[in-house]
Structure formats: C-alpha cells, structure tokens
Amino acid sequence: MNLTELGYVAGWRLVRALPRPVVAAAFQAGADRAHRSGGGGTARLRANLRRVVGPELPEAELDDLVKRGLRSYARYWMEAFRLPALSREQILSGFRLDGAELLAADVAAGRGAVVALPHAGNWDAAGAWVAATGWPISTVMERLKPEGVYKRFMAFRAELGMEILPTHGGPRPAFDVLLDRVRAGAVVPLLADRDLSARGVEVDFFGGKTRMPAGPALLALHTGAPLYVASMWYEKDAACASLAGPLPVPGTEAGPLDQRVRSLTQLIADGLAAGIARHPQDWHMLQRMWLDQTRAGEGTALPSSAPGQG
C-alpha cells in the first residue's frame, strides 16, 4: 500500500469516526488554505469560473466565488468519506431530487433512464440515494492509479449499492453492459461535463469550445430510454439535484448517427451550463476545460475532484 492509498484509507476511517462538526471545520479550513495559497487547482477553478460568470463580475466577487467553490469541493470529499457510515434513512434525508417522480415512473415502466451529470454538488450522495430508494443503478468509473486506490473507490461505491463498471479492462466493454442495464430498467447516471478520452464530441459551452463524452447520447439513441440532464448543488442541510428533460432524442430521419450524437450532446451541454450558471460555487471543475485554454497562467490540471464516472 503506497502513501496515496494510505491517505485515502486514513481519510475514510478518521472522517467517519469524528463528529461531523469537527470534520466539517477541518475540511473548510483546508479549503481556505488552498484558496490563500492559490495553487494549480485553485488557479484552474478561477479560470473556469470566470468563463461561467463572464468578464463583468468584479475580481473581488470572483475571488469570493472561488473561495466558496473550494469549500464546496471540500464538503464533497468530507461527505463522500462519511457516506458508508450513514444509515439508509440518513442517506435518504441527506439528498433531495426535484423530478424524482420521473425516474420512479421510468423504473416502474422498465424502460430505465440515462442521466447526464456535472461534476457538481455530491454525485456520490445522488447515487447512494438512488440505491437506497430501491432503484437499480449502474455507472462507470475511470481507472485510477495506483490500482489500490481505484479498487477501494470501486468497493466504496459498490458498498453504497451502485454497480460500478471500469471504463476499460472489464470482462465486457462498459458501454455494452450499460446498454443491457438500461434495457433492463436501471438508472444510469454518467458524469458528462468533461471528456476523459480525448475523443469526445465538440460542443459550445459558455461561449467556448470543449469536448464532452458521447456516452449519454449514444445510450439514449441506442435504447430509446429517456435522457435527463441533472443540475446539482448544495443547500445548507442537504445535497440537491433537479432533472431537466427528458430531452428530445432525434430519430433516424434527423440524419446519420454521428450527427444525432453531436446534436444531442450539444443539448446536454446546454442543460449542464444552465444548471452550473445557477450554482457556480458548486461546480467542482479544477481541470482545463476549454480547448483554447493553455496551462500557462492558468495552473496545472489536477486529478479529478473525485474519481469520475462516464
């Protein structure tokens, strides 16, 4: 076990054991230190949030937004570490979903649903809530290094009731498994605001070009399942989300598959942007996001704010 893995193990154990107010204060203090030091991740978050809010926002207000963003990011980690120690009742009460009736109807009808998520709020709490509600849920997770950390995150999410598939290296291609799961009536949430493959679909996003994964659009096009876009944020007492959709999925008359994937992925990007604009402080994007961004002057890209899905 290397130092990185030891750190995660210690975090899970210690954060679960201590009272929440003590842990929350420590994580907030860590976020404030990161804000003061202005390292690479902080610089990247600042650059990304400037794109979201536009050039008109005064620098002092942007700085306050970055500080709140780092506190939200720290809250995500703190709550993720504590999730496995929560009871089913605590998981259900700690997350609120506007539009839950839509997913309930999809699961009850056996048609499943695809949900495109941003790296915002607490997506692990969302997945745990779906599982605690009694709905089948499957998603994917990028392979991390070291392998020990990857396996621990896989086990962590499986313990919460989620089926987690590796993006590559599994017995079957993850996309093929997800097709089966959607057709069997499962909820399939996929983080969709950052392309991990460098082969994503180019979209317009807050006035610039970026790439987003094709997976959510492809799943909806191949299965006919409803496709939603989630907005995710924090309230003082809970992690929250709302669903937009189902999005209009273009039929074969709209053109070839690649064209339909592009148009549907752009709709996803538009939905994600609307939610992020409403709650920019809860968007945990500490990586280079737009194609015209360079590393110079904007910090060095950090690992994902949490092991990503999709």
Disulfide bonds with the S-S distance in Angstrom:
none
